[in-house]
Amino acid sequence: MGRPSDYSQQTAADICVRLGLGESLREICRDEQMPDKSTVMRWLAAHKEFRDQYAGAREAQADYYAEEIIEIADDGSNDWMERKRGEETIEVENHEVIGRSRLRVDTRKWLMARMAPKKYGERVTNEMVGKDGGPIETRELSETEAARRIAFTLAKAAQ
């Protein structure tokens, strides 16, 4: 039969569920029952409901990665290994495992910041609002008022 290429709401929903459970789109599209990645990209361009569902799935995927980070960080089961030193057995840090865990955490953090920047991004934004959180009120100045304010500012700067 081959891979599905005609848009199906069920297939689109299945893709989104799997994304939300942490699978990559590449992994999903390797499944013979799923469409090729280029087909999924075409569906995203052509179907707004799929785009919306897909965006939600990517946010869920970022949340999944957040939970995974906690599990990775809390798992110290292989952080130590036994080494023979002569007749004595000692425990030493397993730097390879610790480094791999750090890489896994950092990779997920990087992805999360791009998938859900408002929630997991590091950028700080400032929002200006008017009185009581409303919009900022503006009004036009007459030419006379604008000239008066400019003259006042220049006089203050000269002092």
C-alpha positions in Angstrom: 0.0 0.0 0.0 2.8 2.5 0.8 2.9 5.4 3.1 -0.2 7.6 3.5 0.0 10.9 1.5 -3.6 12.1 1.5 -4.4 14.3 4.5 -6.2 12.5 7.3 -7.3 14.1 10.5 -6.7 10.9 12.4 -3.1 10.6 11.1 -2.5 14.3 11.9 -3.8 13.7 15.4 -1.6 10.6 15.9 1.4 12.6 14.8 0.6 15.3 17.4 0.0 12.8 20.2 3.4 11.2 19.5 5.1 14.7 19.4 3.5 15.6 22.7 5.0 12.4 24.2 8.5 13.4 23.3 9.1 11.7 19.9 10.7 13.8 17.2 9.0 14.3 13.9 11.9 12.4 12.3 11.2 9.3 14.5 7.5 9.5 13.8 8.0 9.7 10.0 10.4 6.7 10.1 7.3 4.6 11.0 6.0 2.9 7.8 2.4 3.7 8.9 3.1 7.4 8.9 3.6 9.9 6.0 7.0 11.1 5.0 8.3 14.3 6.6 7.8 16.3 3.4 4.2 15.2 3.3 3.7 16.4 6.9 5.3 19.7 6.0 2.8 20.0 3.1 -0.1 19.2 5.4 1.1 21.9 7.8 1.1 24.5 5.0 -2.3 23.4 3.7 -4.4 22.7 6.8 -4.8 25.4 9.5 -6.4 23.0 12.0 -3.3 20.8 11.7 -1.0 23.7 12.2 -2.8 24.7 15.4 -2.8 21.2 16.7 0.9 20.8 15.8 1.8 24.0 17.6 0.0 22.7 20.7 1.8 19.4 20.4 5.2 21.2 20.2 4.4 23.0 23.4 3.4 19.7 25.0 6.7 18.3 23.8 8.6 21.1 25.5 6.8 20.3 28.7 7.7 16.6 28.2 11.4 17.6 27.9 11.1 19.6 31.1 10.0 16.5 33.0 12.7 14.5 31.3 15.4 17.0 32.5 14.3 16.4 36.1 14.6 12.6 35.6 18.0 12.9 34.0 19.3 15.3 36.7 18.0 13.1 39.5 19.3 9.8 38.1 22.7 9.3 39.8 22.7 5.6 39.3 25.8 5.5 37.1 27.6 8.5 38.4 30.1 6.3 40.2 32.0 3.3 39.2 34.4 0.8 40.9 38.0 0.8 39.9 40.7 -1.6 41.0 43.8 0.0 42.5 46.2 -2.8 43.3 44.4 -5.0 45.8 41.9 -2.3 46.7 38.6 -1.4 45.0 37.7 2.2 45.1 34.7 4.2 43.8 35.4 7.1 41.3 33.2 9.5 39.5 32.2 8.4 36.0 32.9 11.6 34.2 31.7 10.2 30.9 28.2 9.5 32.2 28.0 12.8 34.0 29.1 14.6 30.9 26.5 12.8 28.8 23.8 13.6 31.3 24.8 17.3 31.2 24.7 17.2 27.4 21.3 15.6 27.4 20.0 18.3 29.8 21.5 21.2 27.9 20.2 19.9 24.6 16.6 19.6 25.9 16.9 23.1 27.5 18.1 24.5 24.2 15.2 22.9 22.3 12.6 24.0 24.9 13.7 27.6 24.7 13.1 27.5 20.9 9.9 25.5 21.0 8.2 27.5 23.8 10.3 30.7 24.1 7.7 32.5 26.2 7.6 29.7 28.8 11.2 28.3 28.6 13.2 31.0 26.9 15.9 33.0 28.7 15.0 36.4 27.1 13.6 38.9 29.4 11.0 41.3 28.0 9.6 44.5 29.4 6.0 45.4 28.7 4.9 49.0 29.1 1.3 49.6 30.1 -0.8 52.6 31.0 -2.8 53.3 34.1 -4.3 50.3 35.8 -2.7 47.9 33.3 -4.6 49.5 30.4 -3.2 50.9 27.1 -0.8 53.8 27.2 -2.7 57.0 26.5 -1.2 59.4 23.9 -2.4 62.7 22.6 -1.2 65.0 19.9 0.5 68.2 20.8 0.0 71.5 19.1 3.0 73.0 17.4 3.2 75.7 20.1 3.1 73.1 22.9 5.8 70.9 21.2 8.0 74.0 20.7 7.5 75.0 24.3 8.6 71.5 25.5 11.6 71.4 23.3 12.7 74.9 24.5 12.3 73.8 28.1 14.3 70.6 27.6 17.1 72.6 25.8 17.2 75.2 28.6 17.5 72.4 31.2 20.3 70.8 29.2 22.2 74.0 29.0 22.2 74.6 32.7 
